[in-house]
Amino acid sequence: MVPIHAPIVDENEASDTGALLEMLISKTPLGFAFVDRDLRIVRLNEVLATVNGSTVRDQLGQLVADVIPDLWPQVEPLYRHVLDSGEPVLDVKITGPSSLDTSKTHHWLASYYPISRAGVVVGIGTVTVDITDRIEAEQQHERILSITDGSGDAIFSSTELSIVTNWNPSAEALFGFSADEIIGESVERLAPAEGATEYSLLWGHLSSGGLPERLETTRRRKDGSLVDVLMTVSPVRDHAGALAGLSFIAHDITQEREAERDRRAAEERFEISFQQAGIGAALVGLDGVPTRVNHAVCDLLARPKEQLIGRRWTDYNHPDEIPLWQVLQAKLVSGVDSFSDERRYLRPNGSTVWASVHIRTVRNSSGVPEYYFMQLLDITDTKRMEVELAHRALHDTLTGLPNRALLTDRLTHGLERSRRLGSRLGVMFLDIDDFKDVNDTLGHSCGDELLRIVARRVQGAIRPGDSVARFGGDEFVVVCDEISVPELDEIASRILVVIREPIQIEDNEIHITASIGLIISDDEATAERLLQDSDLAMYRAKQHGRDKRELYDKTLRANAELRLVTTAALRLGLERNEFTVYYQPVVDLVTGSMVSAEALVRWEHPNGILVNPDEFIPLAEQTGMIIPIGAWVLEQACQHLIEWQEMMPSMSIAVNLSVRQVLDQDITKRVEEVLLRTGVSGSDLSLELTESLLMEDVHSCARTLVSLKALGIRLVIDDFGMGYSSLSYLKKFPFDAVKVDRSFVDGLGIEDHDTALVAAIVAMAAALDLEVTAEGVETRDQQVLLQGLHCPRAQGYYLAKPMPFVDMSRLVRSSHHWQVD
């Protein structure tokens, strides 16, 4: 029987042949199954499902070990071998019980094929054929042969009148009659049917001088059963040479006939599988010339059988491919019996088809090669998908530009090329200014279209041969080969100009700008360093007002490294409790009593230096460390307030909030949790925000302040008067108080404008029912002038410097009053 070695493929990897494969799987008597890498059944046909003892639906998704537990010890190593090696396991005999008939042992011939995608085994396909009948026939044949070898063939003879005259033990064994039962009886008792005339015909043939007759026939046993025998009939002559009787030598050929029937049935099954398979199949001579092909091969190559049988396929070979037989011969000559490859063939219309080719040597019983069995699977769609996936892996899906992975590769190769040529590589890191506002205002679909337009504009502004990639979000990187600083600066200038041009998206005319960081490679440059340093330059462009380009210099990296070191120190400082809170009293200018205190964080550095907030808060803001530091300050301030309120119940506390804290979506939750833990009333806590903070994100700030206000907290606008929209903030946000900026207080009594502004702020606050505190009071004269302007509260070095908790507690305990007359 020709072995059936059909590779099993996933339907998604063979869409063009799916229908034919489905027909084959459903109609073939073979069992087909597909399992994934976890050895879980993902596909099987009814034949195999029935053998396994349940329906297809019940077995789908089950582990093979659970479906065939009795056979699992035999098949598990085979599955593991395929998964580990990626090689098929072919024609393995499996023996064990079957749900179809538990009364006897069953036998199957199974093959296991790896299912691969992009070179990785993703599952296993199996082909199983039930060979129980054939095995039983072979076993029975061996038993009969053993009997025959021991006792010889059945030998008996008869007279002219067909009377049996002798009967050997082998005849008794074969036909069931003892010698006593059959001798003297008619040999026609062995005839397969009543009224048979076979004996008279044989007698007539031999009596007329015919040669001994050798025929395959059927005989009847004593029990009425029939037996196939190869029977030799010879004449028995008397001394005169006259025909006196017939001699019979009968050899049981029942097994041979059954084996032949099995062979023919197997050939018929193979023929059905061969012709109806959705996978191309061909029988190929040892000379490389196909002798048979199935319909799937004709469909794959788009050629009739007449063009494929009897000739090598070199005419259809893709010109870039080495002819298959040239590759195959060397491998097979070296003793390799199987060969797999992926090849291209040309169809008559000039199109190219990709085929997964598997070839196996078929040998005879002596091990001599007879022919090759070749299978071809159309993988054109898979190859096309691989190309598409490879493109997607290296390109941005939104803009079609190279992505970060391809950008890094191009930078690496660009640096190698520039070193060979003695030239320089230029890199521009571009970030769209305030892109978040577009997304928040017009929606993400508008933002996506804006990115596509920017990508096209940047591509149009660079030189031929230069490349642009989308680095992520609203960031783009331009790579320029063989360029100088002036040339790179000129290109960056062109990019800024084209980006400033109005962009029309639906009914919206959008005006945007960008910030660009520039860098030219040096002898020590790497792809990663060029990206990092150009990014640093881009951020300096943003800090200098945006819509600008900045060239990288080494101070940027030094500052970045300093920020990195300081950030680590800040984090470590928080873990080691190196931070402390100082408090500056807020004095009632009418009564001279302390009504509140502002919490001010200090950093007690391990070197013994007390670091002021101005030196580390900006960095903490940039790195996000302000979130945990600010939470710690709030907790400390509220805990200390609870202690002071035991001595001064009217005491309150003020804590500053930074930009990052206000924009933190969990800020309200954090504040509420601190109030609950410490027991501080919301009305005794003031949160101070600067005007510059409010300008960052008006809508987000408004939502946050409303939620904080709902906790009963007092909201204070700090440094009032320094911004351009101070009055509008009083209208938009739910503030309870304002603090007059120290720059105005410094000019009291010196600059008429400052005095007028302070007077206006105090009057306006009174009209709006807002508390007013003047900060930065440094002299007695400033205090007196503020009292004359009816400013109710003040704080500053003249009244009291910021002090640690212990000193502040002493002031509270003593109920200290300041001179206000």
C-alpha positions in Angstrom: 0.0 0.0 0.0 1.3 3.4 -0.9 1.7 5.4 2.4 -0.4 8.5 2.6 1.8 11.3 3.8 -0.5 14.4 3.5 0.6 17.5 5.5 -2.2 19.0 7.4 -2.6 22.8 7.1 -4.7 25.3 8.9 -7.7 26.6 6.9 -6.4 30.2 7.4 -3.1 29.2 5.7 -4.7 27.5 2.7 -7.9 29.5 1.8 -7.8 28.7 -1.9 -7.8 24.9 -1.2 -10.1 25.0 1.8 -13.2 23.7 0.0 -11.5 20.7 -1.6 -9.8 19.9 1.7 -13.1 20.0 3.5 -14.6 17.6 1.0 -11.7 15.2 1.4 -11.8 15.3 5.2 -15.5 14.7 5.3 -15.7 11.9 2.7 -12.4 10.0 3.2 -12.4 6.8 5.3 -9.2 8.1 6.9 -9.3 9.9 10.3 -8.1 13.5 10.2 -7.4 15.7 13.2 -5.7 19.0 14.0 -4.3 19.9 17.5 -2.6 23.0 18.8 0.7 23.3 20.7 -1.2 22.5 24.0 -2.2 19.2 22.3 -5.8 20.3 22.3 -8.1 19.2 19.5 -9.1 22.1 17.3 -10.4 20.1 14.3 -11.3 16.5 13.4 -13.6 14.6 11.0 -16.4 12.2 11.8 -14.4 9.1 11.1 -11.9 9.8 13.8 -14.5 11.2 16.2 -16.4 7.9 15.9 -13.3 5.9 16.6 -12.7 8.1 19.7 -16.1 7.3 20.9 -18.1 10.5 20.7 -19.2 13.3 18.4 -17.0 15.9 16.7 -18.6 18.7 18.8 -17.9 16.8 22.1 -14.2 16.4 21.2 -13.4 19.9 19.9 -11.4 21.8 22.5 -10.5 18.6 24.5 -7.0 17.5 25.3 -5.9 14.5 23.3 -4.9 12.8 26.5 -8.6 13.1 27.8 -10.1 11.8 24.6 -7.9 8.7 24.2 -6.5 8.0 27.7 -5.7 4.3 26.9 -3.7 5.2 23.8 -2.1 8.4 25.3 1.2 6.6 26.5 1.8 5.5 22.9 1.0 8.8 21.1 2.3 11.4 23.6 6.0 10.9 22.7 5.1 11.2 19.0 3.4 14.5 19.5 6.3 15.8 21.6 8.8 14.8 19.0 6.9 16.8 16.3 6.7 19.8 18.6 10.3 19.7 19.6 11.9 18.8 16.3 9.5 20.3 13.8 9.8 17.0 11.8 6.9 14.7 10.9 6.5 11.2 12.3 5.2 8.9 9.6 3.4 5.5 9.5 3.6 4.6 13.3 1.6 1.6 14.4 -0.7 2.3 17.3 -2.4 -0.6 19.2 -5.1 -0.6 21.8 -8.8 -0.6 22.6 -11.4 1.2 20.4 -14.8 2.5 21.4 -16.2 0.8 18.2 -15.4 -2.7 19.5 -14.0 -3.2 23.0 -14.0 -7.0 22.6 -10.7 -7.0 20.6 -7.5 -5.1 20.1 -7.5 -2.6 17.3 -4.6 -1.4 15.2 -4.1 1.9 13.5 -1.4 3.4 11.2 -0.9 7.0 12.1 1.3 9.9 10.8 1.9 13.2 12.5 2.8 16.4 10.6 4.0 19.8 12.0 1.9 22.8 11.1 4.2 25.8 10.9 3.8 29.5 10.5 6.8 31.8 9.9 9.1 28.8 10.8 7.4 28.1 14.1 5.4 25.0 14.8 1.9 26.1 15.9 0.2 22.7 15.8 0.1 19.2 14.6 -2.0 17.4 11.9 -2.7 13.7 12.1 -3.8 11.1 9.5 -5.0 7.8 10.9 -6.2 4.6 9.1 -7.7 1.6 10.8 -5.6 -1.5 9.8 -7.2 -3.9 12.3 -8.7 -6.1 9.7 -5.4 -6.3 7.8 -3.4 -7.1 10.9 -5.9 -9.8 12.0 -5.7 -11.3 8.5 -2.0 -11.3 8.7 -2.1 -12.9 12.1 -4.5 -15.5 10.9 -2.4 -16.2 7.8 0.6 -16.7 10.0 -1.3 -19.3 12.1 -2.4 -21.1 9.0 1.1 -21.1 7.6 2.3 -22.5 10.8 -0.1 -25.4 10.6 0.7 -25.9 6.9 4.4 -25.9 7.7 3.9 -28.5 10.3 1.5 -30.9 8.5 1.8 -30.1 4.8 -0.9 -29.3 2.3 -4.3 -31.1 2.2 -3.8 -34.2 0.0 -6.7 -36.5 -1.0 -7.8 -38.6 -4.1 -10.9 -40.0 -5.6 -12.1 -42.6 -8.1 -13.8 -42.1 -11.5 -17.1 -42.0 -9.6 -15.7 -39.2 -7.4 -15.4 -41.4 -4.4 -12.7 -40.3 -1.9 -10.1 -43.0 -1.5 -7.6 -41.3 0.9 -7.4 -38.3 3.1 -4.4 -36.9 5.0 -4.4 -35.1 8.3 -3.8 -31.8 6.6 -7.0 -32.4 4.6 -8.8 -33.2 7.9 -7.5 -30.0 9.3 -8.4 -28.0 6.3 -11.9 -29.2 5.6 -13.0 -30.6 9.0 -13.9 -34.1 7.9 -12.0 -37.0 9.5 -10.8 -39.7 7.2 -13.5 -42.0 8.5 -16.2 -39.5 7.7 -15.1 -38.7 4.1 -13.5 -41.8 2.7 -16.1 -43.6 0.7 -18.1 -40.5 0.2 -18.3 -38.3 -2.9 -15.7 -35.6 -3.2 -18.5 -33.4 -4.4 -19.3 -33.0 -0.7 -16.5 -30.3 -0.9 -18.2 -28.6 -3.8 -19.3 -25.0 -3.0 -22.9 -25.6 -4.3 -25.3 -28.4 -5.0 -25.3 -29.9 -8.5 -21.8 -28.8 -9.2 -20.3 -30.2 -12.4 -16.7 -29.2 -11.8 -15.5 -32.8 -11.1 -16.9 -34.2 -14.4 -15.3 -31.4 -16.3 -11.9 -32.0 -14.6 -12.2 -35.7 -15.4 -13.0 -35.0 -19.0 -10.1 -32.7 -19.3 -7.6 -35.1 -17.8 -8.9 -38.2 -19.5 -8.4 -36.5 -22.9 -4.7 -36.1 -22.2 -4.9 -32.7 -20.6 -2.1 -31.5 -18.3 -2.7 -31.3 -14.5 -5.0 -28.4 -13.7 -4.0 -25.7 -11.2 -6.8 -23.5 -10.2 -8.0 -21.1 -7.5 -11.4 -22.2 -6.3 -13.7 -22.4 -3.3 -14.4 -25.5 -1.3 -17.0 -26.3 1.3 -16.0 -27.4 4.8 -17.8 -29.9 6.9 -19.5 -27.1 8.9 -20.8 -25.6 5.6 -18.3 -22.7 5.5 -16.3 -22.0 2.4 -12.6 -21.9 2.1 -10.5 -20.5 -0.8 -7.8 -22.9 -1.9 -5.2 -23.2 -4.6 -5.8 -26.7 -5.8 -3.7 -28.8 -8.1 -5.6 -31.7 -9.8 -3.5 -34.5 -11.3 -4.6 -37.7 -13.0 -4.2 -41.1 -11.2 -3.6 -43.8 -13.8 -3.7 -47.6 -13.6 -0.9 -49.8 -14.8 -2.2 -49.6 -18.3 -2.1 -45.8 -18.2 -5.8 -45.5 -18.1 -7.3 -42.7 -16.0 -8.3 -44.4 -12.7 -8.9 -41.4 -10.5 -7.9 -37.9 -9.6 -5.3 -36.6 -7.0 -5.9 -33.3 -5.2 -3.4 -31.1 -3.4 -5.2 -28.2 -1.8 -3.5 -25.2 -0.3 -5.6 -22.7 1.7 -5.3 -19.3 0.1 -8.1 -17.6 2.1 -5.7 -15.2 3.7 -4.0 -14.3 0.4 -7.4 -13.5 -1.1 -8.3 -11.4 2.0 -5.0 -9.6 1.8 -5.6 -8.9 -1.9 -9.0 -7.5 -1.1 -7.5 -5.4 1.6 -4.8 -4.2 -0.9 -7.4 -3.4 -3.5 -9.5 -1.6 -0.9 -6.5 0.4 0.3 -5.6 1.3 -3.2 -9.2 2.5 -3.8 -9.0 4.6 -0.6 -5.7 6.0 -1.7 -7.0 6.7 -5.1 -10.0 8.6 -3.6 -7.7 10.5 -1.3 -5.2 11.2 -4.0 -7.6 12.5 -6.6 -10.0 14.4 -4.2 -7.3 15.9 -1.9 -7.2 19.7 -1.7 -3.5 19.3 -1.4 -1.5 18.7 -4.6 0.0 15.2 -4.9 2.1 13.6 -7.5 3.9 10.2 -8.0 7.4 11.0 -9.4 9.8 8.5 -10.9 13.4 8.3 -9.7 14.4 10.3 -12.8 12.3 13.3 -11.5 9.5 12.9 -14.1 6.0 12.8 -12.7 3.9 9.7 -13.6 0.7 10.7 -11.9 -0.7 14.0 -10.6 -4.0 14.9 -9.0 -6.5 17.6 -9.7 -5.1 19.9 -7.0 -1.7 20.0 -8.6 -3.3 21.0 -11.9 -5.2 23.7 -10.2 -2.1 25.0 -8.4 0.0 25.2 -11.5 -3.1 26.1 -13.7 -2.1 23.4 -16.3 -3.7 20.2 -17.5 -2.4 16.8 -16.6 -1.0 16.4 -20.1 1.5 19.2 -19.5 2.6 17.9 -16.1 2.9 14.1 -16.6 6.0 12.8 -18.3 8.1 15.9 -18.2 10.1 17.8 -15.6 8.8 21.1 -14.5 11.8 23.2 -15.2 9.8 25.2 -17.7 7.5 26.3 -14.9 10.2 27.0 -12.4 10.5 30.5 -11.2 13.7 32.0 -12.7 15.1 32.9 -9.3 14.7 29.4 -8.0 17.2 26.5 -8.4 15.3 23.7 -10.2 13.8 21.4 -7.6 15.4 18.2 -8.8 18.8 19.8 -8.8 18.4 20.5 -5.1 16.6 17.2 -4.3 19.0 14.8 -5.9 22.0 15.6 -3.8 19.9 15.2 -0.6 18.3 11.9 -1.6 21.5 10.4 -2.9 23.0 11.1 0.6 20.3 8.9 2.1 17.8 11.5 3.1 14.3 10.0 2.5 12.3 13.2 2.9 12.7 16.8 1.8 10.7 19.9 2.3 11.0 23.3 0.7 9.0 26.4 -0.3 9.2 27.1 -4.0 7.8 29.4 -6.6 6.2 28.3 -9.9 5.0 30.3 -12.9 1.4 30.0 -14.2 0.6 30.4 -17.8 -0.7 33.9 -17.2 2.7 34.9 -15.9 1.7 35.1 -12.2 3.7 33.4 -9.5 2.4 30.8 -7.1 4.2 29.8 -3.9 4.0 26.1 -3.0 5.1 24.3 0.1 6.7 21.1 -1.3 7.2 17.9 0.6 8.8 14.9 -1.1 9.3 11.4 0.4 11.1 8.4 -1.0 8.9 5.3 -1.3 10.8 2.0 -1.0 9.8 -1.6 -1.7 9.9 -4.3 0.9 13.7 -4.8 0.2 14.4 -1.1 0.9 15.1 -0.3 -2.7 13.7 3.1 -3.8 10.9 2.8 -6.3 9.5 6.3 -6.7 8.9 9.6 -4.9 5.6 10.8 -3.4 5.4 14.6 -3.8 2.9 17.0 -2.1 2.4 20.6 -3.0 0.4 23.1 -0.9 -0.5 26.5 -2.3 0.9 29.0 0.3 0.7 32.1 -2.0 -1.8 33.9 0.4 0.4 32.9 3.4 3.5 34.4 1.7 1.6 37.5 0.8 0.4 37.8 4.4 4.0 37.3 5.7 5.1 40.2 3.5 2.3 42.3 4.8 2.9 41.4 8.4 6.6 42.1 7.9 5.7 45.6 6.5 3.3 46.2 9.4 6.0 45.1 11.9 8.2 47.9 10.6 5.8 50.6 9.7 3.3 52.8 11.5 -0.3 51.7 10.6 -1.7 55.3 10.9 0.8 57.2 8.6 2.5 54.4 6.7 5.8 55.8 7.8 8.7 53.6 9.2 8.1 52.9 12.9 10.6 53.0 15.8 12.1 49.6 15.0 12.8 50.4 11.4 14.0 53.9 12.3 16.6 52.4 14.7 17.7 50.0 12.0 18.1 52.8 9.5 20.0 54.9 12.0 22.4 52.1 12.7 23.1 51.4 9.0 23.2 55.2 8.3 25.9 55.6 11.0 27.9 52.7 9.5 27.7 54.3 6.0 28.6 57.7 7.2 31.7 56.4 8.9 32.8 54.6 5.8 32.2 57.7 3.7 33.7 60.1 6.3 30.4 62.1 6.3 27.9 63.0 9.1 24.4 61.9 9.8 21.8 64.4 10.8 18.7 63.6 13.0 15.7 65.8 13.8 13.3 65.0 16.6 9.9 66.7 16.0 7.0 67.0 18.4 3.7 68.8 17.6 3.0 71.6 20.1 -0.2 71.2 22.1 -1.3 68.2 20.1 -3.3 67.0 23.1 -5.6 70.0 22.7 -6.6 68.9 19.2 -7.5 65.4 20.5 -9.4 66.8 23.5 -11.3 69.4 21.5 -11.9 67.8 18.1 -11.6 64.1 18.9 -9.1 61.4 18.2 -10.2 60.8 14.6 -9.4 64.4 13.8 -6.1 64.0 15.6 -5.3 61.0 13.5 -6.0 62.8 10.3 -3.8 65.7 11.5 -0.9 63.3 12.1 -1.3 61.9 8.6 -1.3 65.4 7.1 1.8 66.4 9.2 3.5 63.2 8.0 2.9 64.1 4.4 4.1 67.7 4.9 7.3 66.6 6.6 8.0 64.1 3.8 7.5 66.9 1.2 9.9 69.2 3.0 12.9 66.9 3.3 15.5 66.0 0.6 15.1 63.0 -1.7 16.9 60.1 0.1 16.2 61.4 3.5 13.6 59.5 5.6 11.0 60.3 8.2 9.6 57.9 10.8 6.8 58.2 13.3 8.5 57.7 16.7 5.2 57.5 18.6 2.2 59.6 19.5 2.8 63.1 17.9 6.6 62.6 17.6 8.4 62.2 14.3 12.1 61.6 13.5 13.9 62.7 10.3 17.2 61.1 9.3 19.4 62.9 6.8 22.5 61.3 5.3 25.7 63.2 4.4 24.6 66.6 5.8 26.1 69.6 7.5 24.7 71.7 10.4 23.6 74.6 8.1 21.8 72.2 5.7 20.1 70.4 8.6 19.0 73.7 10.1 17.6 74.8 6.7 15.5 71.6 6.4 14.2 72.0 9.9 13.2 75.6 9.1 11.3 74.4 6.0 9.5 71.8 8.1 8.4 74.4 10.7 7.1 76.6 7.8 5.0 73.9 6.2 3.6 72.7 9.6 2.4 76.3 10.4 0.2 76.4 7.3 -3.5 76.0 8.2 -4.9 72.5 8.1 -8.5 72.0 7.1 -10.2 68.9 8.5 -13.9 68.7 7.8 -15.3 72.1 9.0 -12.3 72.9 11.2 -9.3 75.0 10.3 -6.5 74.0 12.6 -3.3 76.0 13.2 -0.4 74.1 14.8 3.3 74.5 15.4 6.1 72.1 16.2 9.3 72.0 18.2 12.3 70.3 16.6 15.6 69.1 18.2 18.6 68.8 15.9 21.8 66.8 16.2 24.7 65.9 13.9 26.5 62.6 14.5 30.1 62.3 15.7 32.5 59.4 15.8 31.1 58.0 19.0 27.4 58.4 18.0 25.0 55.5 18.4 21.4 55.2 17.2 20.1 55.3 20.7 22.2 58.3 21.7 21.2 60.3 18.6 17.5 59.8 19.5 18.0 60.7 23.1 20.1 63.8 22.4 17.8 65.1 19.7 14.9 64.6 22.1 16.7 66.7 24.7 17.2 69.4 22.1 13.5 69.3 21.2 12.5 69.8 24.8 14.7 72.8 25.0 12.9 74.2 21.9 9.6 73.8 23.8 11.1 75.5 26.9 12.2 78.4 24.7 8.6 79.1 23.5 7.8 76.3 21.0 7.6 76.6 17.2 11.4 76.6 17.3 14.3 74.4 16.4 17.3 73.9 18.7 20.7 72.3 18.0 21.9 69.8 20.6 24.9 70.7 22.7 26.6 68.7 25.5 25.2 70.9 28.3 21.8 69.3 27.5 23.1 65.9 28.3 24.9 67.1 31.4 21.7 68.7 32.6 19.7 65.5 31.8 22.2 63.4 33.7 22.0 65.8 36.6 18.2 65.5 36.5 18.5 61.7 36.5 20.9 61.7 39.5 18.7 64.3 41.4 15.6 62.3 40.6 17.1 59.2 42.1 18.2 61.2 45.1 14.7 62.6 45.5 13.2 59.1 45.4 15.8 57.8 47.9 15.3 60.9 50.0 11.6 60.2 50.3 12.3 56.6 51.3 14.8 57.8 53.9 12.6 60.5 55.4 15.0 63.2 54.3 12.2 65.7 53.7 10.8 67.9 56.4 8.0 70.5 56.5 8.5 74.1 57.6 5.7 76.4 58.4 5.3 80.2 57.9 2.6 81.8 60.0 -0.2 83.9 58.5 -1.1 86.8 60.7 -4.4 88.7 61.1 -3.3 92.4 60.6 -6.3 93.5 62.7 -5.8 91.4 65.9 -2.2 90.4 65.5 -3.0 86.8 66.1 -1.9 83.8 64.0 -4.8 82.4 62.0 -3.1 79.9 59.8 0.3 78.6 58.6 1.6 77.7 55.1 3.3 74.3 54.8 6.6 74.6 52.9 8.7 71.5 52.1 12.4 71.4 52.7 15.0 68.7 51.8 17.5 67.9 54.5 20.2 66.5 52.2 22.5 63.8 53.7 25.4 66.3 53.1 23.9 68.5 55.8 22.5 71.2 53.5 18.9 72.3 53.8 17.7 72.5 50.2 15.0 75.1 49.4 12.0 74.1 47.3 13.0 76.3 44.3 16.0 74.0 43.8 14.2 70.7 43.6 10.5 71.3 43.2 10.8 72.0 39.4 12.7 68.8 38.9 10.2 66.9 41.0 7.4 68.4 38.9 9.1 67.3 35.6 9.8 63.7 36.8 6.5 63.1 38.6 8.2 62.8 42.0 6.0 65.7 43.1 3.1 63.4 43.4 4.5 61.2 46.3 6.3 64.2 47.8 3.2 66.4 47.7 1.1 63.6 49.3 3.7 63.2 52.1 3.6 67.0 52.8 -0.2 67.0 52.9 -0.2 64.1 55.4 2.4 65.8 57.6 0.7 69.1 57.6 -2.7 67.7 58.5 -1.2 65.6 61.3 0.6 68.6 62.7 -2.6 70.7 62.4 -4.5 68.2 64.6 -1.9 68.7 67.3 -2.0 72.5 67.1 -5.8 72.6 67.2 -5.7 71.0 70.6 -4.1 74.3 71.7 -5.7 76.6 69.2 -8.9 75.3 67.8 -9.3 78.1 65.2 -5.9 77.2 63.6 -5.9 76.2 59.9 -3.3 75.0 57.4 -2.4 75.9 53.8 -0.7 73.5 51.4 0.6 74.2 47.9 -0.5 72.1 44.9 1.7 71.8 41.8 0.6 71.3 38.2 1.3 67.6 38.3 -0.8 67.1 41.4 -3.8 69.0 40.1 -3.7 67.1 36.8 -3.4 63.8 38.7 -6.8 62.1 38.3 -6.5 60.7 41.8 -5.8 64.0 43.6 -9.3 64.3 45.1 -9.3 60.7 46.3 -5.8 61.3 47.9 -6.9 64.5 49.7 -10.1 62.8 51.0 -8.1 59.8 52.3 -5.7 62.2 54.2 -8.6 64.1 55.8 -10.2 60.8 56.9 -7.0 59.4 58.3 -6.0 62.6 60.2 -9.4 63.8 61.2 -8.9 67.3 59.8 -12.0 69.1 58.7 -12.0 70.2 55.1 -12.8 73.8 56.0 -9.5 73.9 58.0 -7.4 73.0 54.9 -6.5 75.5 52.2 -5.0 74.4 48.9 -3.0 77.0 47.1 -2.7 77.0 43.3 -0.7 79.4 41.1 -2.2 81.2 38.1 0.4 79.5 35.8 -0.9 76.2 37.0 -4.4 77.1 35.9 -3.2 78.0 32.4 -2.0 74.4 31.8 -5.4 72.8 31.3 -8.4 75.0 32.1 -11.0 72.2 31.6 -9.2 69.6 33.7 -8.4 72.1 36.4 -12.0 73.2 36.6 -13.2 69.6 37.1 -10.6 68.9 39.7 -11.3 72.1 41.7 -15.0 71.4 41.8 -14.4 67.9 43.1 -12.0 69.3 45.8 -14.4 72.0 46.7 -17.0 69.3 47.3 -14.8 68.1 50.2 -15.3 71.5 52.0 -11.7 72.5 51.3 -10.8 76.2 50.8 -9.2 77.0 47.5 -6.7 79.9 47.2 -5.2 81.4 44.1 -1.5 82.1 44.8 0.7 84.9 43.3 -2.5 86.7 42.3 -2.0 89.5 39.8 1.0 88.0 37.9 -1.1 86.3 35.2 -2.9 87.7 32.2 -6.3 86.1 33.1 -6.5 86.6 36.9 -9.9 88.1 36.9 -11.3 85.5 34.5 -10.0 82.8 36.9 -12.0 84.3 39.7 -15.1 83.8 37.6 -14.2 80.3 36.2 -13.0 78.6 39.4 -14.5 78.3 42.9 -11.8 80.2 44.9 -12.2 81.3 48.5 -9.2 83.5 48.8 -6.4 85.3 46.9 -2.8 85.9 47.9 -1.3 89.2 46.6 2.0 88.4 44.8 5.2 89.5 46.7 6.3 91.6 43.7 3.5 94.1 44.4 4.2 94.1 48.1 7.8 94.9 47.4 6.7 98.2 45.7 4.4 99.4 48.4 5.3 103.0 49.3 7.8 103.1 46.5 5.9 102.4 43.2 2.6 104.2 43.0 1.3 101.6 40.6 2.1 98.7 43.0 0.2 100.5 45.8 -2.7 101.2 43.5 -2.8 97.5 42.4 -2.7 96.2 45.9 -5.5 98.6 46.9 -7.5 97.4 43.9 -7.0 93.8 44.7 -8.0 94.2 48.3 -11.1 96.2 47.3 -12.1 93.7 44.6 -11.6 90.7 47.0 -13.8 92.4 49.6 -16.5 93.0 46.9 -16.4 89.3 45.9 -16.3 88.1 49.5 -12.8 86.6 49.1 -10.2 86.5 51.8 -7.0 88.4 50.9 -3.5 87.7 52.2 -0.4 89.7 51.3 2.7 87.6 51.0 6.4 88.6 51.1 6.1 91.3 53.9 9.7 92.2 54.6 9.5 95.5 56.5 7.5 97.3 59.1 6.5 100.0 56.5 5.0 97.3 54.3 2.9 96.0 57.1 1.7 99.5 58.1 0.8 100.3 54.4 -1.1 97.0 54.1 -3.1 97.8 57.3 -3.8 101.2 55.8 -5.2 99.5 52.7 -7.4 97.3 54.9 -5.6 94.1 53.8 -6.8 91.6 56.5 -3.9 89.1 56.5 -0.2 89.0 55.8 2.8 86.7 55.9 6.5 87.3 55.3 10.0 87.4 56.9 9.2 90.5 58.8 6.5 88.7 60.7 8.1 85.3 60.9 10.4 83.1 58.7 9.4 79.6 57.9 10.2 77.4 60.8 10.3 73.7 61.7 7.4 71.9 63.5 8.9 72.3 67.0 9.3 76.0 66.7 5.9 76.4 65.2 4.4 74.4 68.0 6.0 76.7 70.5 4.4 79.7 68.9 1.0 78.1 68.9 1.4 77.0 72.5 2.3 80.6 73.6 -0.6 82.1 71.6 1.9 84.6 70.2 0.6 87.9 69.0 2.2 90.4 66.6 2.2 94.2 67.0 -0.3 95.6 64.6 -0.8 99.2 65.9 
